[in-house]
Amino acid sequence: MNTRVKVRKTEDQIEAEIAERERKQFDKMTKTPIARLVIGLGIPTMLNMMVTSLYNLADTYFVTGLGQQATGAVNVVLSLMSIIQAIGFTFGMGSGSIVSKLLGARKREEADQVASTAFFTAGAIGTLILVLGMLFLSPLMKLLGAPSESGVEITTLAYAKEYSTYILIAAPFMCMSFVLNNVLRAEGKAVLSMAGLVSGAVINVVLDPILIYGADMGIAGAGIATCISQIISFGILLTMFLTGKTVVRMRFRRIARQFTVYFDVIATGFPSFCRQILASLCTVMLNWAVKPYDGALAALGIVQKVFMVAFSISLGIGQGYQPVLGYNHSAKRYDRVRGAYIFTAIFSMSLMTVFAIACAIFAPQLMQAFNQTENATKIGALSLRLQCICMPLLPVNFMISITYQTVGNKGIASLLSVSRQGLFYIPAVLILPKVAGLIGVQSCQAVSDAFSFLFALPFTYLFFKSLKKLETESADSVEKAENE
């Protein structure tokens, strides 16, 4: 009897502690000055995104010593990583957006259910990717753009298969890590999420040269380093939830039995899925478009990875803004929503401008750092400089897409998320190379970014117009309640 009472008290204490953490977090997200809050959440989240892109960049850097075919193989497998990330982002961003709104509405138990459902479902789909990928490895690598006709081209396919094997093994852990990371961000704990990802990135960078050259494992060493670092990163992130540092709790028994929960998570995360899967498709199409040009596959693959760092800055700051939006929109603090949007847009565009200037100035040096041939360096440097022209405009499209995704307008969010790659990049990569040759290939990204910026402007105006309407309705309801 006494034992039961003691256990009951312990459970009550745990619930009380979680409720207190929830209250403090709510006050932080709805009362802290906007600039301090966005920077405090945005910088760690930006670093998270940059770390994710640095995994493949680090492998590419160390693999360049194995030859151009190995570098090309890593670029091919980038598409596979984008597919895995697409699954992770779907459940991560989907659950994160919903969790931030539920916590803003003080509905913690519902938040637990959403997070737990997304976590275990992402792990199951990651396992399915592992099994199917292993069964159809050669066809998959050829589909992603690995040449396989004759001579040295067979080496590229062999390298791609060897490297991708370990990426596939890490797939379930990568998918679940995205959910853990995004739920931590949704709570406003961006620093904790950063700890797990940064630790994994550091381990990856340390292990790459040791396994590739020290243990003479070649490209397999790069794959093993990435696999080990992803698993360790997953373990660190999971520990945050198991040791009581979070408001949300992951429980197997909390997995939803209602289809609506799965639908809401997937529908909310669908814009992120579209963004990532189209990024993978665009990489494949680019791999095919550059085949006629010697050295272009390796060169533009490196440019893509440098551009992914820029993409990470823009999207990372935007995702840091997302929980601020979710909490305050649910709490009907529309003035803070407006302030958060404007500050985040200015802040992220300023960062992107600085990054673009630096990349444009040092483009040849960046290419040479990856031991590229003279021809490949010229191709890559010009391509990177062309992309830098529109790089400061990137945050506008991402910001408004994340905004509509978080407030629950899934249709517009999906349209905006597919606009950059689907509506503009794919037509560009299909048309420009045929019209202008290599310069057409090099300018595809800049053209796409310019059009996606213009496409986002009217939706930005509509959001601010709807925000003003919500403010008016909220003020009227308060006045009516006071009069009654």
Secondary structure, DSSP 4 states (H G I P E B T S, - for coil): -HHHHHHHHHHHHHHHHHHHHHHHHHHHHHHS-HHHHHHHHHHHHHHHHHHHHHHHHHHHHHHGGG-HHHHHHHHHHHHHHHHHHHHHHHHHHHHHHHHHHHHHTT-HHHHHHHHHHHHHHHHHHHHHHHHHHHHTHHHHHHHTT---SSTHHHHHHHHHHHHHHHHHHTHHHHHHHHHHHHHHHHHT-HHHHHHHHHHHHHHHHHHHHIIIIIS--THHHHHHHHHHHHHHHHHHHHHHHHTT--SS---GGG---SHHHHHHHHHHHHHHHHHHHHHHHHHHHHHHHTTTSTTHHHHHHHHHHHHHHHHHHHHHHHHHHHHHHHHHHHTT-HHHHHHHHHHHHHHHHHHHHHHHHHHHHTHHHHHHTTT--HHHHHHHHHHHHHHHHHGGGHHHHHHHHHHHHHHT-HHHHHHHHHIIIIIIIHHHHHHHHHHHTHHHHHHHHHHHHHHHHHHHHHHHHHHHHHHHHHHHHHHHHHHHHHH-
